C-alpha cells in the first residue's frame, strides 16, 4: 500500500491486435466547462510553481495555464517561494524536491506551517521511490513526476486533499 498519494493517470490499453481506440483518462467532475481544474469553491485553482530550473518553470506554466489553472507566480528559491506564497496566497504550490542546494521538503514544512490552507504537491525528475520515506513524512498532498505533470494530475491530488 502506498504511504503517500501519487498522481497516475492511465488508460487501459486494447488487446494486442485490436483496432479499438485507447480510452482517454477520465476528467474529474470538478473541472470547469473549458476543461480547467476548479477548487471546491468553484473558482479556478491559483497555483505557485517553485523550481530552480527556468526552462521547467516556463514549460510548466504554459502547460498548466493551457489546461485551465491560474499560475499566479513562480519562484526559484525557498525564500522566493515563501515571499510569493505570502503575497499571492495560492490555493496550491507545486514544489520541486531539489531546489539547487535547498530542500523542497524543508520548504514544504515552512509553507504548511505558515499557510495550512495551501495545498503543496511535490514534483521531481527523480523517481518517487528515491524519496518515498521523505515524501510520506512531508506535509504535502502527494507527488507528481515532472514527466506526468498535468492539470488533471494536479487536480486529482488537490481534490483528494480538500475532500472534494
N, C-alpha and C positions, 0 to 999 in steps of 0.2 A: 504494500500500500504506500502511495506517495505521501510524504510528510509535508509537502507544500504543493501549491497549485501551479501547474504549468499549462499554458495555453497551447493546445494542439488541435489543429483543425484538419480532419482527414475526411476524405470522401471514399466510400467503398468502391473498389475497382471492379470492373466487369470481369467475367471469366476470360481466360487467356485468348481464345479465338472469337470472342463475342464482338458484335458490332454495336452493342448497347453503349450509350453515352455514359460517361462518368458523372454521377450526380454532383451538383455544387454543394459545398458545405452550407448548412442551414444558417440563416442570419437571424440573430435574436429578435424577438418581437419589440424590444426596446429601441430598435433603430428607427430613425425618422423616415419620412416619405422619400427622401433623396438617398437613402442608404446610410446616412451618417449616424454614428452612435449617439445615444442620448442617455443622460444620467436619470436617476429615479425621479427627479423633479420635472422632467420633460424638457430640460434645456440641453443644448449640445455640450458634451464634455469639454472642459477647458483644460488643456494639457501643457505641462512644462517638460521639456526634454533636457536631460543633463548627460552630457557625453564630452569627452576631451578630443574627439575626432570631428573636425569641422565638416568633413565630407558626409559623415553619418548624420550629423545634425541637419544638414541641408536635405539629404535624401529622406530621412525620417519625417521631417517637417512636411516636405512635399507629399509624401505618401499618405500620411495621416490626415492632412488637410484635404486631399483629394477624396479621402474616404469619410469626410464629414466631421472630423474632430477639429476643435478650435485650438491650434497651437499658439498659446499666448506668450510663450517665451522659451528661450534656450539659455543654457549655461554650460560652462566647461570646467568649473571647479566647484568644490564643496561650498566655499564662501559665496560664489555666484549663485549656486542653487538655493541656498538659504535666503539670500537677498531677494532673488526673483520670487521665491515662494512667499516671502513676507509682503512684497509689493503686489503680486498678482493673485494670490490665494487661489491657485488652480485646484480643480477637482482631483486631478491626478498628476503624478510625476513619474515619467519614465526615466530610470536612473541606471546608468552604466555601472557595472560591478567594479570595474577598474578605471579610475579617473587619474591617469598618469601615476603619480606617486600617492594619490589619495584613495581611500577605500570607500566604495559605494555603500558598503554595509554600515560604516560609521555615519555616513551622510543619512542613510535611511533611519537610523536611530534618532539622529538630531531632528530630522523632519517630522518623524512620528511624535516626538515629544513636544515640539513647537506647534505642529499643525495636525492634531489627531484626526481631523475631519478629511484630510487629504489622503487619497489612496496612492500608495507607492508600488510600482511594478519594476522589478529589476530586469535589465537587459544585458546581454553579453554575446560576444562571438565565441566565447569558451563554451564547452559542453556543460549542461546543467549539472551533470554528475561531478564535475570538477569542484563544485561549490555546494553540493547538496546539503550538507550539515549546516553551513553558514546561512544558506537561503532559508532553511527550515527554522532557524533561530532568529532570523531577522523580522522586524515588524513590517512586513510587506504583504501585499495581496498575492504575489507569486512571481513567476519568472517567464519571460518570453525570449527565445533566441532571436538575435537580430535578423537572422535569415527568415524567421517566421513572423516577423512584426507585421501587423495589420490592424486596422480598426476593429475588426471582428475579434481578434485575439485579445486586444486591449479591453474591449467592452466586456468580453466574457469574464475576464478576471475581475474587472471593476464591479460588474453587476453581482458576481458571487460574493464579493466583499461587502457590498452595500445591501445585499439581501433582496435585490430586485430581479 
